[in-house]
């Protein structure tokens, strides 16, 4: 069963929200600087969000490992 694009986007956004908060805390602990923490968090989160979405869409077309689908092993 294939995921819709809407489901992939919602999964991506909830996942990224959690990891963005975690990254902000870790960045703050290491830098102690709000400006650096903000830049690190924004740049990494935007990049990681795009990579995650592309990764999900690629895997949506891979049938390996899905029961009842062709190409299962």
KAQUINOR-V677058 format. One record per residue. N is the residue number from 0. PHI is phi in radians with two decimals (NA if undefined). PSI is psi in radians with two decimals (999 if undefined). OMEGA is omega in radians with two decimals (none if undefined). Layout:
N/PHI/PSI/OMEGA
N/PHI/PSI/OMEGA
//
This chain:
0/NA/2.22/-3.10
1/-1.55/2.54/3.07
2/-1.41/2.60/3.03
3/-1.40/2.82/3.08
4/-1.09/-0.66/3.14
5/-1.06/-0.77/3.12
6/-1.11/-0.75/3.11
7/-1.06/-0.70/-3.14
8/-1.17/-0.77/3.13
9/-1.11/-0.76/3.09
10/-1.05/-0.77/-3.13
11/-1.07/-0.81/-3.08
12/-1.16/-0.73/3.13
13/-1.19/-0.72/3.11
14/-1.08/-0.81/-3.12
15/-1.16/-0.61/3.12
16/-1.07/-0.77/3.12
17/-1.13/-0.84/-3.11
18/-1.23/-0.52/3.09
19/-1.15/-0.75/3.09
20/-1.09/-0.75/3.11
21/-1.10/-0.77/3.12
22/-1.08/-0.71/3.13
23/-1.08/-0.76/3.13
24/-1.12/-0.82/-3.13
25/-1.11/-0.76/3.12
26/-1.07/-0.73/-3.14
27/-1.12/-0.73/3.13
28/-1.06/-0.72/-3.09
29/-1.41/-0.61/-3.07
30/-1.72/-0.61/-3.06
31/1.14/0.27/-3.05
32/-2.21/2.09/-3.08
33/-1.10/-0.68/-3.14
34/-1.12/-0.85/3.12
35/-1.12/-0.71/3.12
36/-1.06/-0.75/-3.14
37/-1.12/-0.82/-3.14
38/-1.09/-0.84/3.13
39/-1.02/-0.83/-3.08
40/-1.12/-0.80/-3.11
41/-1.16/-0.88/-3.09
42/-1.08/-0.84/-3.12
43/-1.16/-0.73/-3.09
44/-1.14/-0.73/3.12
45/-1.13/-0.79/3.13
46/-1.10/-0.84/-3.11
47/-1.13/-0.60/3.11
48/-1.11/-0.78/3.12
49/-1.11/-0.77/3.14
50/-1.11/-0.75/3.14
51/-1.07/-0.79/-3.12
52/-1.07/-0.83/3.13
53/-1.07/-0.76/3.12
54/-1.02/-0.82/3.13
55/-1.08/-0.76/-3.11
56/-1.17/-0.65/3.08
57/-1.12/-0.85/-3.12
58/-1.14/-0.43/3.10
59/-1.13/-0.39/3.12
60/-1.69/0.02/3.11
61/-1.70/2.12/-3.08
62/-1.62/-0.16/-3.14
63/-1.04/2.35/3.06
64/1.51/-0.02/3.10
65/-1.68/2.22/3.11
66/-1.23/2.42/3.10
67/1.36/0.15/3.12
68/-1.99/2.73/3.08
69/-1.19/2.61/3.12
70/1.48/0.19/-3.14
71/-1.32/2.60/3.10
72/-2.38/999/none
//
